[in-house]
């Protein structure tokens, strides 16, 4: 149950991170230039939008990393200690060992 919840959250954060990165323009244009094109004095200017996009990118990246690590601990696992070893030893059959009796030689009186 919790593993599925982590998977859904990881997908949502990953899609949001993709969208935030695609909105940014490495040359300072992009979405930030369309908001407050009059300069940095206007409300929601270029500098504020760049700070928001930068902080949201880092926040989403860190949260994605944390969710992936937490999902690793939530993976459902069987309670077997070593299932690979049990599967390997399952088909082995044992064969009884043969006991050999030592051959004793006795001197026959006729062959002397």
Backbone torsions as a table, in degrees:
resi	resn	phi	psi	omega
1	UNK	NA	-51.8	-178.0
2	UNK	-69.6	-29.5	178.8
3	UNK	-65.0	-42.1	178.0
4	UNK	-64.4	-36.8	177.3
5	UNK	-64.2	-42.1	177.5
6	UNK	-63.2	-39.3	179.4
7	UNK	-63.8	-41.5	178.8
8	UNK	-65.0	-43.6	178.9
9	UNK	-64.3	-39.1	178.3
10	UNK	-62.8	-42.5	178.7
11	UNK	-64.4	-41.9	-179.9
12	UNK	-64.3	-46.4	-179.6
13	UNK	-66.0	-38.2	-179.6
14	UNK	-65.9	-41.8	178.2
15	UNK	-65.9	-41.9	177.7
16	UNK	-63.0	-39.7	179.0
17	UNK	-65.7	-40.4	177.5
18	UNK	-61.7	-44.6	-179.2
19	UNK	-65.5	-41.6	-179.9
20	UNK	-65.2	-40.7	-179.8
21	UNK	-68.9	-36.9	179.9
22	UNK	-70.0	-27.3	179.6
23	UNK	-72.0	-31.0	-177.6
24	UNK	-72.9	148.6	174.9
25	UNK	-120.4	126.7	-175.0
26	UNK	-65.2	-17.4	-178.6
27	UNK	-94.9	7.5	178.6
28	UNK	92.4	1.4	178.4
29	UNK	-91.5	-131.4	176.6
30	UNK	70.4	-142.3	-176.7
31	UNK	-67.7	-33.1	-176.8
32	UNK	-66.3	-29.0	179.8
33	UNK	-77.9	-25.2	179.7
34	UNK	-79.9	-24.2	175.3
35	UNK	-89.6	125.6	175.7
36	UNK	60.6	51.7	-178.1
37	UNK	-65.1	-12.4	-178.1
38	UNK	-71.7	-16.6	-179.9
39	UNK	138.8	-178.0	-177.1
40	UNK	-76.1	-11.4	-178.5
41	UNK	-74.9	-27.8	-176.9
42	UNK	-75.0	156.3	-178.4
43	UNK	-69.6	133.6	-176.4
44	UNK	73.7	37.1	-177.4
45	UNK	-74.1	-171.0	-175.5
46	UNK	-62.5	-44.3	-175.9
47	UNK	-64.7	-42.4	-179.8
48	UNK	-66.2	-38.8	180.0
49	UNK	-68.9	-40.1	178.0
50	UNK	-63.6	-41.4	178.1
51	UNK	-64.0	-41.1	179.5
52	UNK	-63.8	-46.5	-179.2
53	UNK	-66.1	-37.7	179.1
54	UNK	-66.8	-47.1	179.7
55	UNK	-66.5	-39.3	180.0
56	UNK	-68.7	-34.5	177.2
57	UNK	-63.5	-47.2	179.6
58	UNK	-65.6	-40.1	179.7
59	UNK	-63.8	-45.0	179.5
60	UNK	-67.5	-37.3	179.5
61	UNK	-66.4	-42.7	179.1
62	UNK	-67.8	-39.9	179.1
63	UNK	-68.5	-34.7	176.3
64	UNK	-64.3	-43.4	177.9
65	UNK	-62.0	-43.1	179.8
66	UNK	-66.7	-40.2	179.1
67	UNK	-65.0	-37.8	178.5
68	UNK	-65.4	-41.7	178.0
69	UNK	-65.8	-41.4	179.2
70	UNK	-67.8	-35.3	178.6
71	UNK	-65.7	-29.7	177.5
72	UNK	-61.8	-38.4	179.4
73	UNK	-77.2	-18.4	-177.9
74	UNK	-93.8	2.1	180.0
75	UNK	-64.2	129.0	178.2
76	UNK	-69.7	129.6	-179.7
77	UNK	-126.7	152.8	175.7
78	UNK	-75.4	158.6	-178.1
79	UNK	-85.1	2.4	179.2
80	UNK	-66.4	141.8	-179.4
81	UNK	-71.7	-45.3	178.9
82	UNK	-148.1	85.3	-175.2
83	UNK	-66.1	-28.0	179.8
84	UNK	-67.0	-38.8	178.8
85	UNK	-67.4	-39.8	179.7
86	UNK	-66.4	-39.3	178.5
87	UNK	-67.7	-32.0	-179.7
88	UNK	-73.1	-41.9	-176.6
89	UNK	-82.3	-6.1	-175.6
90	UNK	-68.5	-36.3	-173.8
91	UNK	-96.1	9.5	-178.6
92	UNK	-87.0	129.7	176.2
93	UNK	-112.9	148.3	-179.6
94	UNK	-101.8	143.9	176.8
95	UNK	-108.7	141.1	-180.0
96	UNK	-69.2	143.8	178.8
97	UNK	-83.2	145.3	178.8
98	UNK	-90.2	132.5	176.2
99	UNK	-98.1	131.7	179.9
100	UNK	-105.8	136.5	177.5
101	UNK	-94.2	137.0	-179.7
102	UNK	-66.8	139.4	179.2
103	UNK	-85.5	122.3	178.2
104	UNK	-102.2	132.8	178.3
105	UNK	-102.6	130.9	176.7
106	UNK	-115.6	144.3	179.3
107	UNK	-80.3	123.3	178.0
108	UNK	-85.5	140.0	-177.1
109	UNK	-71.5	-17.8	-178.3
110	UNK	-83.0	-23.3	-176.8
111	UNK	-94.5	13.2	-176.9
112	UNK	-80.1	NA	NA
